[in-house]
Amino acid sequence: MSKNDYRQQFLVKPGESFNLADSDPSSKGKHENKLSAQEELEHYAQRLLALQYLLYAEGKQSLLICLQALDAGGKDGTIRHVLGYMNPQGCRVQAFKVPSAQEAAHDFLWRAHRATPAKGEVVIFNRSHYEDVLVARVHNLVPETTSRKRYEAINAFEKQLVDNGGTHILKFFLHISKDEQLQRFRARLDDPARHWKISEADYEERQYWDVYQEAYQDALGQCSTPWAPWFVIPANHKWYRNLVISKIIVDYLEALHMTTPEPRVNIDALKQKYHV
């Protein structure tokens, strides 16, 4: 396996045993620092823009990207620095917060289904339908038997999107260490522009760190499928996180062999008529 075959390197292999502790959140791959990765970062950013254009123009398929992480894991940064290169005309971000009264009155997948991409569109879930097998499990909001049944429901839901909607699904868990999370909390406290991003609840949730690790390990292992794979992304180094995610998405989209649609008019005749 090539060192740059990130799709295989960071894939949670469907049907195989998986241990989150085996994934190093501080990995930097072959690079020493951001500077040495800069050329690759710029290359994949431009390829991502070009491929998203093809997806939008072709209008036959769609892409759903799910981002999950613990607090300060880098979801917003990934959207800004990686997916921000996409054209907003064909790209949409959907955040999942505490369910509203309307959302809570439906089944747990209702709000996710409403937000899935149309053909030609890329949708990024900032958090996702997996909150209902993570937070709900950690805080005992539903019985464990209910959480486990939800794995089956999620797999079926994602399979339906792939089979019937022409949707491709890529899911990324941004893996940071407990120490790195604390450093990022401190940085928010020191930066007045980011005070709004920190709360006492962020610190209180740290007492559940090990329980969250177990919940993520279980969810990723149960719900990484051939049609909707999970990738565990080393995220202590933001630039490496960006590089890995960019390359995985680019490699996946390139494998779709998308093309621009045939013109709807006779181009030569149009040029001749208007002396172009």
Protein Blocks (a to p, Z undefined) as FASTA:
>chain_A
ZZklmmlmmpccehiacdfklpcfkbgbjafblmlmmmmmmmmmmmmmmmmmmmmmnoma
ccdddddddehilpmmmmmmmmmmpcfklgccdddddddfklmmpcfklmmmmmpccehi
acddehifklmmmmmmmnopacfklmmmmmmmmmmmmmmmmmmnopacddddddddfklm
mmmmmmmmmmmklmmmpcfklmmmmmmmmmmmmmmmmmmmmmgcfklccddddfkbmmlm
mmmmmmmmmmmmmmnopacdddfbdfklmmmmnoZZ
